[in-house]
Amino acid sequence: MKTIVICFSAEQGKTRKIAEALSRGIGADLFEIRPEQPYTPAELRWINPFARCNTEKRKKADVPVVGKVENWDEYDTVYLGFPIWYYAAPNVVCTFCKGYDWSGKTVHIFATSGSSGIGKTAEKLEPYVKGAVIADAKRVTSAEEIGAF
Ligand SMILES: Cc1cc2nc3c(=O)[nH]c(=O)nc-3n(C[C@H](O)[C@H](O)[C@H](O)COP(=O)(O)O)c2cc1C
């Protein structure tokens, strides 16, 4: 069985850089979650109550994703990385997760943030990865901190 690193990254590519280093470090495939409609900087300005990020959050909106992971069934271990938005995974990560059967997978969550700790991020994501075991969830600033290599 195989391992895949899956990441979403929006603002400065912080999470993507960590995901890339992780996938290189452990020799795993990499898939980037990209929204069909990419976020502009203005859409991410959470201090504006009408910014896209805030309206999506309020409406619990699904955010459609470009493409699919090929041969999903071949993976038994998933490293899932994203920036913490509002103390949780961004909606687009939840939409991505809904599109797959997670049974039997082991999931390692890693997240970047401005300052928040991991908090209840994993618990909030659990309903979207039903059947998987979330082995750990860490807020990190580097791939090394994930502890996979
Ligand atoms: C809509 C939105 C909500 C955010 N919410 C939080 C938060 O609750 N706590 C926090 O510490 N940082 C928060 N941030 C900051 C991001 O988590 C942080 O900048 C992240 O490392 C960016 O990663 P990226 O460059 O991969 O997108 C938020 C950023 C955005 C755009």
The ligand as a Gaussian input file, in Angstrom:
#p B3LYP/6-31G(d) Opt

LIG

0 1
 C      -10.094000      32.984000       6.017000
 C       -8.935000      32.789000       6.939000
 C       -9.150000      32.384000       8.257000
 C       -8.066000      32.201000       9.126000
 N       -8.292000      31.771000      10.406000
 C       -7.236000      31.591000      11.251000
 C       -7.431000      31.136000      12.603000
 O       -8.544000      30.836000      13.041000
 N       -6.332000      31.034000      13.402000
 C       -5.050000      31.335000      12.961000
 O       -4.110000      31.235000      13.720000
 N       -4.842000      31.715000      11.662000
 C       -5.897000      31.847000      10.808000
 N       -5.659000      32.245000       9.501000
 C       -4.258000      32.384000       9.037000
 C       -3.754000      31.130000       8.288000
 O       -4.023000      29.937000       8.985000
 C       -2.229000      31.185000       8.059000
 O       -1.860000      32.402000       7.477000
 C       -1.754000      30.000000       7.235000
 O       -0.493000      29.570000       7.690000
 C       -1.681000      30.290000       5.731000
 O       -1.222000      29.149000       5.043000
 P       -1.126000      29.120000       3.444000
 O       -0.063000      30.139000       3.042000
 O       -0.710000      27.725000       3.115000
 O       -2.481000      29.471000       2.898000
 C       -6.725000      32.423000       8.642000
 C       -6.534000      32.849000       7.319000
 C       -7.618000      33.019000       6.466000
 C       -7.373000      33.455000       5.037000

